[in-house]
Amino acid sequence: MTPDRHGPDGLILAERHPPAAALERARAARLRRREDDLFCTRQVVISALPHEVFAYLREPEHLAEWTYSLRGLARAAGPDLWRATDLLTPGSEVFLQLVAHEPALAVDLRAGAADYLWITSSLLVRPAGELLAKPGSVVFWSTARHPNYDSFPLAPTPDDVWASVAGFHDLELHNLKSILESGAGARRA
C-alpha cells in the first residue's frame, strides 16, 4: 500500500501534507497545554551506568530519598506492598508497590489505597550511548492519567492535579540525578 493513494482519511503523511504545514502542526502541538493527555512522560540524562540507576530505582526504601513527598516507608500487609506518608496531603497514607523487570531495566511503580493501586508509573532506564552517543543513562518516567486524578483532594480543580504531574516528575528526576551523580545512590544500591 502506498500512503499517497490508500489509507484512512486524516493520515498526516509527507505525500499528502507539505512540510511547512506539518512543521506548523508539530510546533502547535508542542506549545499547547495538554491537560487532556492520557500520559505524562518526562526524562533525564544521568551520569551513571544504567545498571546502577536500575539497582537504585528498584529498591522501595529509596523512594523516600528521591521523591518529593513520600516519607516513612514501611512494609505493609500484602505481597511487595509498602506504606508511606505523602507530605503533600497531611495525614494521608499511600500504599506502593514496585515491580522490577531487570532484563528491560524497567521499574513499574503502583500507588494508591491499600486495596486499589490506581496510580501507575513506569520508569525505563536506557544507555545514553545508544540514544545520545554519550556516557550515562537516560531515565524515562511515564505516568498514566487514571480517572481518579479528577477527584484527587489536593487541588481546586482536577486539571490542576494533572497539570502538576510533569512538574513534580521534573523535581523528582532532578533529585534522582543529584543522588546518583553524587555517588550516594551507587553506594546504597
VMD Tcl script that builds the backbone (N, CA, C; Angstrom):
set m [mol new atoms 567]
animate dup $m
set s [atomselect $m all]
$s set {name element resname resid chain x y z} {
  {N N MET 1 A 0.848 -1.175 0.000}
  {CA C MET 1 A 0.000 0.000 0.000}
  {C C MET 1 A 0.889 1.231 0.000}
  {N N THR 2 A 0.625 2.139 -0.898}
  {CA C THR 2 A 1.372 3.388 -0.918}
  {C C THR 2 A 0.569 4.451 -0.183}
  {N N PRO 3 A 1.197 5.158 0.734}
  {CA C PRO 3 A 0.465 6.074 1.581}
  {C C PRO 3 A -0.207 7.222 0.844}
  {N N ASP 4 A 0.277 7.585 -0.355}
  {CA C ASP 4 A -0.327 8.737 -1.026}
  {C C ASP 4 A -1.629 8.378 -1.731}
  {N N ARG 5 A -1.918 7.102 -1.906}
  {CA C ARG 5 A -3.135 6.714 -2.607}
  {C C ARG 5 A -4.133 5.972 -1.740}
  {N N HIS 6 A -3.657 5.334 -0.688}
  {CA C HIS 6 A -4.529 4.491 0.120}
  {C C HIS 6 A -4.398 4.861 1.598}
  {N N GLY 7 A -5.279 4.312 2.369}
  {CA C GLY 7 A -5.247 4.543 3.817}
  {C C GLY 7 A -6.397 5.417 4.239}
  {N N PRO 8 A -6.671 5.422 5.508}
  {CA C PRO 8 A -7.800 6.204 6.014}
  {C C PRO 8 A -7.599 7.691 5.795}
  {N N ASP 9 A -8.708 8.392 5.622}
  {CA C ASP 9 A -8.644 9.855 5.554}
  {C C ASP 9 A -8.102 10.374 6.877}
  {N N GLY 10 A -7.422 11.480 6.822}
  {CA C GLY 10 A -6.923 12.083 8.043}
  {C C GLY 10 A -5.486 11.734 8.371}
  {N N LEU 11 A -4.878 10.769 7.657}
  {CA C LEU 11 A -3.471 10.474 7.903}
  {C C LEU 11 A -2.637 11.686 7.510}
  {N N ILE 12 A -1.667 11.998 8.325}
  {CA C ILE 12 A -0.772 13.116 8.037}
  {C C ILE 12 A 0.536 12.524 7.560}
  {N N LEU 13 A 0.714 12.525 6.261}
  {CA C LEU 13 A 1.880 11.919 5.628}
  {C C LEU 13 A 2.531 12.939 4.704}
  {N N ALA 14 A 3.815 12.800 4.486}
  {CA C ALA 14 A 4.547 13.732 3.628}
  {C C ALA 14 A 3.946 13.780 2.223}
  {N N GLU 15 A 3.395 12.656 1.773}
  {CA C GLU 15 A 2.814 12.628 0.430}
  {C C GLU 15 A 1.536 13.462 0.335}
  {N N ARG 16 A 0.892 13.734 1.459}
  {CA C ARG 16 A -0.389 14.449 1.463}
  {C C ARG 16 A -0.305 15.861 2.037}
  {N N HIS 17 A 0.686 16.137 2.856}
  {CA C HIS 17 A 0.779 17.426 3.541}
  {C C HIS 17 A 2.158 18.035 3.305}
  {N N PRO 18 A 2.220 19.295 2.884}
  {CA C PRO 18 A 3.532 19.924 2.677}
  {C C PRO 18 A 4.296 20.029 3.994}
  {N N PRO 19 A 5.621 19.956 3.937}
  {CA C PRO 19 A 6.430 20.017 5.154}
  {C C PRO 19 A 6.140 21.234 6.024}
  {N N ALA 20 A 5.917 22.388 5.440}
  {CA C ALA 20 A 5.669 23.597 6.238}
  {C C ALA 20 A 4.410 23.429 7.087}
  {N N ALA 21 A 3.357 22.848 6.526}
  {CA C ALA 21 A 2.111 22.643 7.279}
  {C C ALA 21 A 2.321 21.618 8.393}
  {N N ALA 22 A 3.074 20.570 8.097}
  {CA C ALA 22 A 3.341 19.549 9.110}
  {C C ALA 22 A 4.183 20.115 10.251}
  {N N LEU 23 A 5.199 20.920 9.923}
  {CA C LEU 23 A 6.027 21.532 10.964}
  {C C LEU 23 A 5.218 22.495 11.827}
  {N N GLU 24 A 4.333 23.252 11.215}
  {CA C GLU 24 A 3.490 24.173 11.983}
  {C C GLU 24 A 2.573 23.398 12.924}
  {N N ARG 25 A 2.028 22.304 12.453}
  {CA C ARG 25 A 1.162 21.477 13.297}
  {C C ARG 25 A 1.964 20.888 14.469}
  {N N ALA 26 A 3.187 20.429 14.188}
  {CA C ALA 26 A 4.036 19.869 15.244}
  {C C ALA 26 A 4.389 20.931 16.277}
  {N N ARG 27 A 4.711 22.151 15.832}
  {CA C ARG 27 A 5.017 23.246 16.763}
  {C C ARG 27 A 3.810 23.575 17.636}
  {N N ALA 28 A 2.650 23.624 17.040}
  {CA C ALA 28 A 1.436 23.959 17.791}
  {C C ALA 28 A 1.154 22.893 18.847}
  {N N ALA 29 A 1.356 21.635 18.508}
  {CA C ALA 29 A 1.120 20.548 19.465}
  {C C ALA 29 A 2.111 20.636 20.617}
  {N N ARG 30 A 3.343 20.998 20.327}
  {CA C ARG 30 A 4.361 21.101 21.363}
  {C C ARG 30 A 4.066 22.249 22.313}
  {N N LEU 31 A 3.530 23.336 21.814}
  {CA C LEU 31 A 3.282 24.515 22.630}
  {C C LEU 31 A 1.957 24.448 23.385}
  {N N ARG 32 A 1.038 23.639 22.924}
  {CA C ARG 32 A -0.292 23.572 23.522}
  {C C ARG 32 A -0.229 22.884 24.885}
  {N N ARG 33 A -0.896 23.448 25.877}
  {CA C ARG 33 A -1.001 22.819 27.191}
  {C C ARG 33 A -1.969 21.659 27.057}
  {N N ARG 34 A -1.564 20.471 27.541}
  {CA C ARG 34 A -2.347 19.276 27.260}
  {C C ARG 34 A -2.835 18.586 28.522}
  {N N GLU 35 A -3.792 19.180 29.214}
  {CA C GLU 35 A -4.357 18.512 30.383}
  {C C GLU 35 A -5.120 17.253 29.998}
  {N N ASP 36 A -5.505 17.158 28.726}
  {CA C ASP 36 A -6.282 16.002 28.288}
  {C C ASP 36 A -5.402 14.826 27.867}
  {N N ASP 37 A -4.099 14.971 27.942}
  {CA C ASP 37 A -3.217 13.857 27.594}
  {C C ASP 37 A -3.466 12.669 28.516}
  {N N LEU 38 A -3.336 11.473 27.975}
  {CA C LEU 38 A -3.526 10.261 28.766}
  {C C LEU 38 A -2.272 9.858 29.527}
  {N N PHE 39 A -1.106 10.369 29.119}
  {CA C PHE 39 A 0.156 10.014 29.755}
  {C C PHE 39 A 1.004 11.257 29.952}
  {N N CYS 40 A 1.797 11.235 30.993}
  {CA C CYS 40 A 2.808 12.260 31.229}
  {C C CYS 40 A 4.148 11.545 31.202}
  {N N THR 41 A 5.006 11.908 30.270}
  {CA C THR 41 A 6.324 11.286 30.176}
  {C C THR 41 A 7.391 12.366 30.271}
  {N N ARG 42 A 8.329 12.156 31.172}
  {CA C ARG 42 A 9.454 13.055 31.371}
  {C C ARG 42 A 10.725 12.214 31.283}
  {N N GLN 43 A 11.852 12.863 31.126}
  {CA C GLN 43 A 13.109 12.132 31.031}
  {C C GLN 43 A 14.245 12.974 31.576}
  {N N VAL 44 A 15.329 12.269 31.923}
  {CA C VAL 44 A 16.525 12.938 32.418}
  {C C VAL 44 A 17.729 12.098 32.007}
  {N N VAL 45 A 18.838 12.774 31.745}
  {CA C VAL 45 A 20.112 12.099 31.474}
  {C C VAL 45 A 20.907 12.124 32.775}
  {N N ILE 46 A 21.402 10.956 33.179}
  {CA C ILE 46 A 22.145 10.824 34.431}
  {C C ILE 46 A 23.526 10.254 34.136}
  {N N SER 47 A 24.544 10.858 34.692}
  {CA C SER 47 A 25.918 10.375 34.514}
  {C C SER 47 A 26.187 9.228 35.479}
  {N N ALA 48 A 25.559 8.105 35.207}
  {CA C ALA 48 A 25.751 6.874 35.977}
  {C C ALA 48 A 25.405 5.713 35.055}
  {N N LEU 49 A 25.968 4.572 35.332}
  {CA C LEU 49 A 25.725 3.395 34.498}
  {C C LEU 49 A 24.272 2.930 34.615}
  {N N PRO 50 A 23.692 2.441 33.523}
  {CA C PRO 50 A 22.287 2.008 33.551}
  {C C PRO 50 A 21.976 0.992 34.654}
  {N N HIS 51 A 22.844 0.015 34.856}
  {CA C HIS 51 A 22.559 -0.985 35.889}
  {C C HIS 51 A 22.613 -0.392 37.299}
  {N N GLU 52 A 23.443 0.639 37.505}
  {CA C GLU 52 A 23.472 1.320 38.798}
  {C C GLU 52 A 22.177 2.096 39.027}
  {N N VAL 53 A 21.705 2.769 37.990}
  {CA C VAL 53 A 20.457 3.525 38.096}
  {C C VAL 53 A 19.301 2.568 38.380}
  {N N PHE 54 A 19.241 1.471 37.633}
  {CA C PHE 54 A 18.178 0.486 37.836}
  {C C PHE 54 A 18.233 -0.113 39.242}
  {N N ALA 55 A 19.426 -0.453 39.709}
  {CA C ALA 55 A 19.570 -1.046 41.044}
  {C C ALA 55 A 19.053 -0.090 42.118}
  {N N TYR 56 A 19.263 1.196 41.930}
  {CA C TYR 56 A 18.776 2.182 42.892}
  {C C TYR 56 A 17.245 2.315 42.807}
  {N N LEU 57 A 16.726 2.413 41.604}
  {CA C LEU 57 A 15.284 2.605 41.414}
  {C C LEU 57 A 14.454 1.434 41.911}
  {N N ARG 58 A 14.981 0.240 41.839}
  {CA C ARG 58 A 14.184 -0.945 42.167}
  {C C ARG 58 A 13.959 -1.139 43.663}
  {N N GLU 59 A 14.676 -0.376 44.499}
  {CA C GLU 59 A 14.565 -0.525 45.949}
  {C C GLU 59 A 13.524 0.438 46.519}
  {N N PRO 60 A 12.429 -0.078 47.064}
  {CA C PRO 60 A 11.373 0.793 47.593}
  {C C PRO 60 A 11.866 1.787 48.652}
  {N N GLU 61 A 12.819 1.379 49.482}
  {CA C GLU 61 A 13.312 2.267 50.536}
  {C C GLU 61 A 13.882 3.563 49.977}
  {N N HIS 62 A 14.369 3.536 48.746}
  {CA C HIS 62 A 14.978 4.724 48.155}
  {C C HIS 62 A 13.951 5.776 47.745}
  {N N LEU 63 A 12.678 5.401 47.665}
  {CA C LEU 63 A 11.649 6.370 47.283}
  {C C LEU 63 A 11.636 7.577 48.222}
  {N N ALA 64 A 11.900 7.350 49.492}
  {CA C ALA 64 A 11.905 8.450 50.462}
  {C C ALA 64 A 13.075 9.405 50.236}
  {N N GLU 65 A 14.073 8.976 49.489}
  {CA C GLU 65 A 15.233 9.826 49.226}
  {C C GLU 65 A 15.011 10.720 48.008}
  {N N TRP 66 A 14.437 10.167 46.947}
  {CA C TRP 66 A 14.373 10.939 45.704}
  {C C TRP 66 A 12.992 11.477 45.358}
  {N N THR 67 A 11.940 10.964 45.972}
  {CA C THR 67 A 10.625 11.544 45.688}
  {C C THR 67 A 10.429 12.799 46.536}
  {N N TYR 68 A 9.585 13.678 46.064}
  {CA C TYR 68 A 9.363 14.954 46.735}
  {C C TYR 68 A 8.693 14.778 48.091}
  {N N SER 69 A 7.726 13.860 48.205}
  {CA C SER 69 A 6.895 13.879 49.406}
  {C C SER 69 A 6.630 12.529 50.068}
  {N N LEU 70 A 7.149 11.438 49.547}
  {CA C LEU 70 A 6.912 10.138 50.187}
  {C C LEU 70 A 7.926 9.921 51.297}
  {N N ARG 71 A 7.440 9.705 52.521}
  {CA C ARG 71 A 8.323 9.511 53.664}
  {C C ARG 71 A 7.796 8.373 54.532}
  {N N GLY 72 A 8.664 7.875 55.404}
  {CA C GLY 72 A 8.280 6.856 56.373}
  {C C GLY 72 A 7.843 5.546 55.752}
  {N N LEU 73 A 8.543 5.104 54.730}
  {CA C LEU 73 A 8.177 3.845 54.085}
  {C C LEU 73 A 8.359 2.670 55.030}
  {N N ALA 74 A 7.364 1.814 55.034}
  {CA C ALA 74 A 7.405 0.596 55.849}
  {C C ALA 74 A 6.633 -0.490 55.113}
  {N N ARG 75 A 7.042 -1.722 55.334}
  {CA C ARG 75 A 6.322 -2.833 54.704}
  {C C ARG 75 A 4.885 -2.861 55.202}
  {N N ALA 76 A 3.975 -3.206 54.309}
  {CA C ALA 76 A 2.557 -3.330 54.645}
  {C C ALA 76 A 2.137 -4.770 54.399}
  {N N ALA 77 A 0.965 -5.114 54.886}
  {CA C ALA 77 A 0.444 -6.460 54.639}
  {C C ALA 77 A 0.154 -6.597 53.147}
  {N N GLY 78 A 0.599 -7.662 52.569}
  {CA C GLY 78 A 0.384 -7.878 51.141}
  {C C GLY 78 A 1.709 -8.098 50.445}
  {N N PRO 79 A 1.662 -8.777 49.309}
  {CA C PRO 79 A 2.901 -9.086 48.592}
  {C C PRO 79 A 3.568 -7.821 48.031}
  {N N ASP 80 A 4.780 -7.600 48.465}
  {CA C ASP 80 A 5.582 -6.464 47.992}
  {C C ASP 80 A 4.872 -5.128 48.152}
  {N N LEU 81 A 4.027 -5.005 49.160}
  {CA C LEU 81 A 3.285 -3.780 49.395}
  {C C LEU 81 A 3.983 -2.954 50.467}
  {N N TRP 82 A 4.064 -1.649 50.236}
  {CA C TRP 82 A 4.696 -0.709 51.156}
  {C C TRP 82 A 3.696 0.383 51.500}
  {N N ARG 83 A 3.850 0.948 52.676}
  {CA C ARG 83 A 3.015 2.043 53.144}
  {C C ARG 83 A 3.921 3.250 53.371}
  {N N ALA 84 A 3.420 4.443 53.053}
  {CA C ALA 84 A 4.195 5.672 53.258}
  {C C ALA 84 A 3.240 6.814 53.583}
  {N N THR 85 A 3.809 7.867 54.115}
  {CA C THR 85 A 3.078 9.115 54.315}
  {C C THR 85 A 3.401 10.008 53.129}
  {N N ASP 86 A 2.365 10.665 52.571}
  {CA C ASP 86 A 2.583 11.624 51.494}
  {C C ASP 86 A 2.470 13.019 52.089}
  {N N LEU 87 A 3.577 13.742 52.141}
  {CA C LEU 87 A 3.604 15.056 52.772}
  {C C LEU 87 A 2.776 16.099 52.026}
  {N N LEU 88 A 2.388 15.808 50.774}
  {CA C LEU 88 A 1.522 16.729 50.040}
  {C C LEU 88 A 0.113 16.760 50.611}
  {N N THR 89 A -0.324 15.671 51.167}
  {CA C THR 89 A -1.663 15.596 51.760}
  {C C THR 89 A -1.495 15.145 53.202}
  {N N PRO 90 A -1.328 16.095 54.130}
  {CA C PRO 90 A -1.064 15.770 55.539}
  {C C PRO 90 A -2.063 14.761 56.100}
  {N N GLY 91 A -1.523 13.808 56.837}
  {CA C GLY 91 A -2.351 12.773 57.441}
  {C C GLY 91 A -2.727 11.652 56.492}
  {N N SER 92 A -2.255 11.737 55.258}
  {CA C SER 92 A -2.628 10.705 54.294}
  {C C SER 92 A -1.680 9.515 54.377}
  {N N GLU 93 A -2.183 8.413 53.922}
  {CA C GLU 93 A -1.393 7.196 53.845}
  {C C GLU 93 A -1.510 6.698 52.415}
  {N N VAL 94 A -0.378 6.402 51.819}
  {CA C VAL 94 A -0.372 5.896 50.452}
  {C C VAL 94 A 0.289 4.523 50.463}
  {N N PHE 95 A -0.206 3.658 49.634}
  {CA C PHE 95 A 0.364 2.323 49.502}
  {C C PHE 95 A 1.052 2.229 48.157}
  {N N LEU 96 A 2.173 1.510 48.140}
  {CA C LEU 96 A 3.023 1.449 46.959}
  {C C LEU 96 A 3.462 0.026 46.685}
  {N N GLN 97 A 3.737 -0.209 45.417}
  {CA C GLN 97 A 4.320 -1.483 45.015}
  {C C GLN 97 A 5.268 -1.199 43.856}
  {N N LEU 98 A 6.497 -1.689 43.980}
  {CA C LEU 98 A 7.466 -1.598 42.891}
  {C C LEU 98 A 7.627 -2.977 42.279}
  {N N VAL 99 A 7.580 -3.029 40.956}
  {CA C VAL 99 A 7.799 -4.282 40.244}
  {C C VAL 99 A 8.965 -4.043 39.289}
  {N N ALA 100 A 10.070 -4.718 39.536}
  {CA C ALA 100 A 11.282 -4.529 38.732}
  {C C ALA 100 A 11.351 -5.586 37.633}
  {N N HIS 101 A 11.688 -5.141 36.439}
  {CA C HIS 101 A 11.870 -6.010 35.276}
  {C C HIS 101 A 13.321 -5.857 34.835}
  {N N GLU 102 A 14.195 -6.682 35.419}
  {CA C GLU 102 A 15.631 -6.482 35.226}
  {C C GLU 102 A 16.091 -6.564 33.773}
  {N N PRO 103 A 15.665 -7.562 32.986}
  {CA C PRO 103 A 16.177 -7.602 31.610}
  {C C PRO 103 A 15.874 -6.329 30.815}
  {N N ALA 104 A 14.743 -5.691 31.115}
  {CA C ALA 104 A 14.353 -4.474 30.406}
  {C C ALA 104 A 14.850 -3.208 31.097}
  {N N LEU 105 A 15.454 -3.338 32.280}
  {CA C LEU 105 A 15.859 -2.188 33.102}
  {C C LEU 105 A 14.669 -1.249 33.314}
  {N N ALA 106 A 13.538 -1.840 33.682}
  {CA C ALA 106 A 12.305 -1.089 33.890}
  {C C ALA 106 A 11.761 -1.362 35.288}
  {N N VAL 107 A 11.142 -0.343 35.871}
  {CA C VAL 107 A 10.510 -0.464 37.173}
  {C C VAL 107 A 9.107 0.122 37.061}
  {N N ASP 108 A 8.118 -0.667 37.419}
  {CA C ASP 108 A 6.742 -0.174 37.484}
  {C C ASP 108 A 6.449 0.223 38.920}
  {N N LEU 109 A 5.911 1.404 39.091}
  {CA C LEU 109 A 5.541 1.933 40.402}
  {C C LEU 109 A 4.029 2.082 40.414}
  {N N ARG 110 A 3.397 1.389 41.344}
  {CA C ARG 110 A 1.949 1.499 41.506}
  {C C ARG 110 A 1.690 2.096 42.876}
  {N N ALA 111 A 0.701 2.967 42.957}
  {CA C ALA 111 A 0.395 3.632 44.223}
  {C C ALA 111 A -1.102 3.872 44.330}
  {N N GLY 112 A -1.549 4.070 45.561}
  {CA C GLY 112 A -2.958 4.361 45.812}
  {C C GLY 112 A -3.361 3.882 47.184}
  {N N ALA 113 A -4.591 3.408 47.282}
  {CA C ALA 113 A -5.106 2.866 48.537}
  {C C ALA 113 A -4.677 1.411 48.665}
  {N N ALA 114 A -4.739 0.885 49.871}
  {CA C ALA 114 A -4.276 -0.486 50.117}
  {C C ALA 114 A -4.968 -1.491 49.211}
  {N N ASP 115 A -6.244 -1.259 48.927}
  {CA C ASP 115 A -6.999 -2.221 48.130}
  {C C ASP 115 A -7.087 -1.857 46.652}
  {N N TYR 116 A -6.499 -0.714 46.260}
  {CA C TYR 116 A -6.599 -0.303 44.860}
  {C C TYR 116 A -5.434 0.614 44.507}
  {N N LEU 117 A -4.414 0.059 43.897}
  {CA C LEU 117 A -3.235 0.825 43.484}
  {C C LEU 117 A -3.518 1.402 42.095}
  {N N TRP 118 A -4.113 2.579 42.049}
  {CA C TRP 118 A -4.597 3.144 40.788}
  {C C TRP 118 A -3.580 4.008 40.050}
  {N N ILE 119 A -2.611 4.567 40.732}
  {CA C ILE 119 A -1.586 5.362 40.051}
  {C C ILE 119 A -0.566 4.388 39.468}
  {N N THR 120 A -0.335 4.482 38.181}
  {CA C THR 120 A 0.601 3.579 37.520}
  {C C THR 120 A 1.654 4.397 36.782}
  {N N SER 121 A 2.899 4.195 37.172}
  {CA C SER 121 A 4.036 4.845 36.526}
  {C C SER 121 A 5.040 3.781 36.112}
  {N N SER 122 A 5.730 4.059 35.039}
  {CA C SER 122 A 6.804 3.170 34.594}
  {C C SER 122 A 8.071 3.987 34.413}
  {N N LEU 123 A 9.157 3.461 34.960}
  {CA C LEU 123 A 10.466 4.076 34.792}
  {C C LEU 123 A 11.318 3.127 33.962}
  {N N LEU 124 A 11.855 3.631 32.882}
  {CA C LEU 124 A 12.674 2.836 31.974}
  {C C LEU 124 A 14.062 3.453 31.907}
  {N N VAL 125 A 15.077 2.632 32.112}
  {CA C VAL 125 A 16.462 3.101 32.073}
  {C C VAL 125 A 17.094 2.595 30.773}
  {N N ARG 126 A 17.673 3.514 30.019}
  {CA C ARG 126 A 18.332 3.156 28.766}
  {C C ARG 126 A 19.757 3.707 28.761}
  {N N PRO 127 A 20.686 2.991 28.121}
  {CA C PRO 127 A 22.036 3.530 27.999}
  {C C PRO 127 A 22.032 4.801 27.142}
  {N N ALA 128 A 22.593 5.870 27.668}
  {CA C ALA 128 A 22.637 7.130 26.923}
  {C C ALA 128 A 23.481 6.992 25.663}
  {N N GLY 129 A 24.448 6.071 25.681}
  {CA C GLY 129 A 25.278 5.865 24.491}
  {C C GLY 129 A 24.466 5.428 23.287}
  {N N GLU 130 A 23.473 4.585 23.502}
  {CA C GLU 130 A 22.627 4.117 22.395}
  {C C GLU 130 A 21.718 5.218 21.864}
  {N N LEU 131 A 21.270 6.092 22.752}
  {CA C LEU 131 A 20.295 7.107 22.361}
  {C C LEU 131 A 20.919 8.437 21.980}
  {N N LEU 132 A 21.971 8.832 22.695}
  {CA C LEU 132 A 22.530 10.173 22.536}
  {C C LEU 132 A 24.020 10.192 22.226}
  {N N ALA 133 A 24.613 9.014 22.070}
  {CA C ALA 133 A 26.056 8.903 21.803}
  {C C ALA 133 A 26.875 9.611 22.885}
  {N N LYS 134 A 26.477 9.402 24.146}
  {CA C LYS 134 A 27.220 9.962 25.266}
  {C C LYS 134 A 27.135 8.987 26.429}
  {N N PRO 135 A 28.042 9.085 27.381}
  {CA C PRO 135 A 28.010 8.149 28.504}
  {C C PRO 135 A 26.846 8.441 29.451}
  {N N GLY 136 A 26.498 7.431 30.224}
  {CA C GLY 136 A 25.465 7.598 31.235}
  {C C GLY 136 A 24.191 6.857 30.898}
  {N N SER 137 A 23.112 7.337 31.477}
  {CA C SER 137 A 21.804 6.697 31.340}
  {C C SER 137 A 20.750 7.750 31.052}
  {N N VAL 138 A 19.696 7.322 30.393}
  {CA C VAL 138 A 18.503 8.141 30.241}
  {C C VAL 138 A 17.396 7.417 30.998}
  {N N VAL 139 A 16.702 8.150 31.863}
  {CA C VAL 139 A 15.557 7.593 32.572}
  {C C VAL 139 A 14.305 8.244 31.999}
  {N N PHE 140 A 13.397 7.408 31.506}
  {CA C PHE 140 A 12.089 7.847 31.036}
  {C C PHE 140 A 11.072 7.493 32.117}
  {N N TRP 141 A 10.216 8.437 32.472}
  {CA C TRP 141 A 9.214 8.208 33.507}
  {C C TRP 141 A 7.854 8.561 32.919}
  {N N SER 142 A 7.001 7.560 32.775}
  {CA C SER 142 A 5.654 7.765 32.232}
  {C C SER 142 A 4.620 7.426 33.293}
  {N N THR 143 A 3.647 8.300 33.424}
  {CA C THR 143 A 2.530 8.077 34.335}
  {C C THR 143 A 1.242 8.168 33.539}
  {N N ALA 144 A 0.352 7.218 33.773}
  {CA C ALA 144 A -0.937 7.210 33.099}
  {C C ALA 144 A -1.935 8.089 33.850}
  {N N ARG 145 A -2.799 8.760 33.097}
  {CA C ARG 145 A -3.826 9.601 33.713}
  {C C ARG 145 A -5.075 8.752 33.992}
  {N N HIS 146 A -5.122 8.231 35.184}
  {CA C HIS 146 A -6.271 7.445 35.630}
  {C C HIS 146 A -7.424 8.411 35.928}
  {N N PRO 147 A -8.682 7.992 35.740}
  {CA C PRO 147 A -9.813 8.880 36.068}
  {C C PRO 147 A -9.823 9.372 37.516}
  {N N ASN 148 A -9.192 8.667 38.434}
  {CA C ASN 148 A -9.170 9.109 39.833}
  {C C ASN 148 A -8.444 10.440 40.017}
  {N N TYR 149 A -7.582 10.820 39.064}
  {CA C TYR 149 A -6.948 12.139 39.177}
  {C C TYR 149 A -8.001 13.247 39.222}
  {N N ASP 150 A -9.155 13.012 38.597}
  {CA C ASP 150 A -10.194 14.034 38.547}
  {C C ASP 150 A -10.868 14.276 39.892}
  {N N SER 151 A -10.685 13.362 40.845}
  {CA C SER 151 A -11.286 13.561 42.169}
  {C C SER 151 A -10.219 13.629 43.265}
  {N N PHE 152 A -8.988 13.913 42.868}
  {CA C PHE 152 A -7.884 13.999 43.809}
  {C C PHE 152 A -8.109 15.179 44.749}
  {N N PRO 153 A -7.971 14.989 46.067}
  {CA C PRO 153 A -8.338 16.037 47.024}
  {C C PRO 153 A -7.348 17.197 47.127}
  {N N LEU 154 A -6.212 17.117 46.481}
  {CA C LEU 154 A -5.154 18.098 46.702}
  {C C LEU 154 A -5.405 19.447 46.023}
  {N N ALA 155 A -6.007 19.452 44.845}
  {CA C ALA 155 A -6.083 20.688 44.069}
  {C C ALA 155 A -7.522 21.181 43.914}
  {N N PRO 156 A -7.660 22.486 43.635}
  {CA C PRO 156 A -9.001 23.044 43.476}
  {C C PRO 156 A -9.763 22.479 42.276}
  {N N THR 157 A -9.051 22.162 41.195}
  {CA C THR 157 A -9.708 21.573 40.025}
  {C C THR 157 A -8.928 20.341 39.594}
  {N N PRO 158 A -9.595 19.373 38.949}
  {CA C PRO 158 A -8.902 18.156 38.508}
  {C C PRO 158 A -7.721 18.441 37.593}
  {N N ASP 159 A -7.889 19.417 36.670}
  {CA C ASP 159 A -6.788 19.700 35.752}
  {C C ASP 159 A -5.563 20.243 36.470}
  {N N ASP 160 A -5.756 20.899 37.629}
  {CA C ASP 160 A -4.614 21.382 38.396}
  {C C ASP 160 A -3.719 20.231 38.832}
  {N N VAL 161 A -4.330 19.134 39.239}
  {CA C VAL 161 A -3.554 17.970 39.674}
  {C C VAL 161 A -2.793 17.399 38.493}
  {N N TRP 162 A -3.497 17.116 37.397}
  {CA C TRP 162 A -2.834 16.502 36.246}
  {C C TRP 162 A -1.772 17.428 35.666}
  {N N ALA 163 A -2.051 18.736 35.636}
  {CA C ALA 163 A -1.078 19.685 35.099}
  {C C ALA 163 A 0.188 19.741 35.945}
  {N N SER 164 A 0.101 19.391 37.209}
  {CA C SER 164 A 1.275 19.442 38.085}
  {C C SER 164 A 2.120 18.176 38.038}
  {N N VAL 165 A 1.615 17.103 37.439}
  {CA C VAL 165 A 2.352 15.834 37.416}
  {C C VAL 165 A 3.715 16.006 36.736}
  {N N ALA 166 A 3.753 16.667 35.600}
  {CA C ALA 166 A 5.027 16.854 34.885}
  {C C ALA 166 A 6.022 17.627 35.739}
  {N N GLY 167 A 5.555 18.670 36.404}
  {CA C GLY 167 A 6.443 19.460 37.250}
  {C C GLY 167 A 7.017 18.658 38.404}
  {N N PHE 168 A 6.165 17.858 39.039}
  {CA C PHE 168 A 6.670 17.030 40.133}
  {C C PHE 168 A 7.617 15.952 39.615}
  {N N HIS 169 A 7.320 15.374 38.454}
  {CA C HIS 169 A 8.261 14.408 37.871}
  {C C HIS 169 A 9.616 15.072 37.631}
  {N N ASP 170 A 9.597 16.308 37.125}
  {CA C ASP 170 A 10.862 17.016 36.887}
  {C C ASP 170 A 11.637 17.230 38.185}
  {N N LEU 171 A 10.936 17.647 39.251}
  {CA C LEU 171 A 11.604 17.829 40.553}
  {C C LEU 171 A 12.231 16.523 41.026}
  {N N GLU 172 A 11.471 15.451 40.919}
  {CA C GLU 172 A 11.943 14.165 41.429}
  {C C GLU 172 A 13.052 13.584 40.561}
  {N N LEU 173 A 12.983 13.791 39.250}
  {CA C LEU 173 A 14.083 13.346 38.390}
  {C C LEU 173 A 15.351 14.150 38.678}
  {N N HIS 174 A 15.202 15.417 39.008}
  {CA C HIS 174 A 16.347 16.230 39.438}
  {C C HIS 174 A 16.975 15.620 40.694}
  {N N ASN 175 A 16.123 15.245 41.665}
  {CA C ASN 175 A 16.634 14.618 42.891}
  {C C ASN 175 A 17.357 13.313 42.580}
  {N N LEU 176 A 16.744 12.490 41.732}
  {CA C LEU 176 A 17.346 11.208 41.351}
  {C C LEU 176 A 18.715 11.428 40.716}
  {N N LYS 177 A 18.781 12.365 39.795}
  {CA C LYS 177 A 20.041 12.681 39.115}
  {C C LYS 177 A 21.094 13.151 40.125}
  {N N SER 178 A 20.707 14.045 41.031}
  {CA C SER 178 A 21.651 14.565 42.029}
  {C C SER 178 A 22.195 13.456 42.912}
  {N N ILE 179 A 21.334 12.569 43.364}
  {CA C ILE 179 A 21.757 11.467 44.234}
  {C C ILE 179 A 22.706 10.534 43.505}
  {N N LEU 180 A 22.319 10.130 42.304}
  {CA C LEU 180 A 23.136 9.145 41.584}
  {C C LEU 180 A 24.446 9.738 41.061}
  {N N GLU 181 A 24.417 10.986 40.656}
  {CA C GLU 181 A 25.664 11.595 40.171}
  {C C GLU 181 A 26.623 11.944 41.310}
  {N N SER 182 A 26.108 12.072 42.513}
  {CA C SER 182 A 26.988 12.337 43.651}
  {C C SER 182 A 27.655 11.039 44.127}
  {N N GLY 183 A 27.153 9.915 43.627}
  {CA C GLY 183 A 27.685 8.621 44.038}
  {C C GLY 183 A 26.980 8.053 45.254}
  {N N ALA 184 A 26.119 8.839 45.874}
  {CA C ALA 184 A 25.432 8.368 47.088}
  {C C ALA 184 A 24.513 7.190 46.773}
  {N N GLY 185 A 23.815 7.250 45.648}
  {CA C GLY 185 A 22.920 6.160 45.287}
  {C C GLY 185 A 23.657 4.878 44.961}
  {N N ALA 186 A 24.794 4.991 44.298}
  {CA C ALA 186 A 25.566 3.802 43.934}
  {C C ALA 186 A 26.075 3.075 45.170}
  {N N ARG 187 A 26.402 3.843 46.217}
  {CA C ARG 187 A 26.900 3.200 47.452}
  {C C ARG 187 A 25.800 2.442 48.165}
  {N N ARG 188 A 24.533 2.898 47.996}
  {CA C ARG 188 A 23.419 2.251 48.697}
  {C C ARG 188 A 22.705 1.204 47.849}
  {N N ALA 189 A 22.821 1.282 46.539}
  {CA C ALA 189 A 22.092 0.374 45.670}
  {C C ALA 189 A 22.618 -1.012 45.885}
}
mol reanalyze $m
mol bondsrecalc $m
mol representation Tube
mol addrep $m
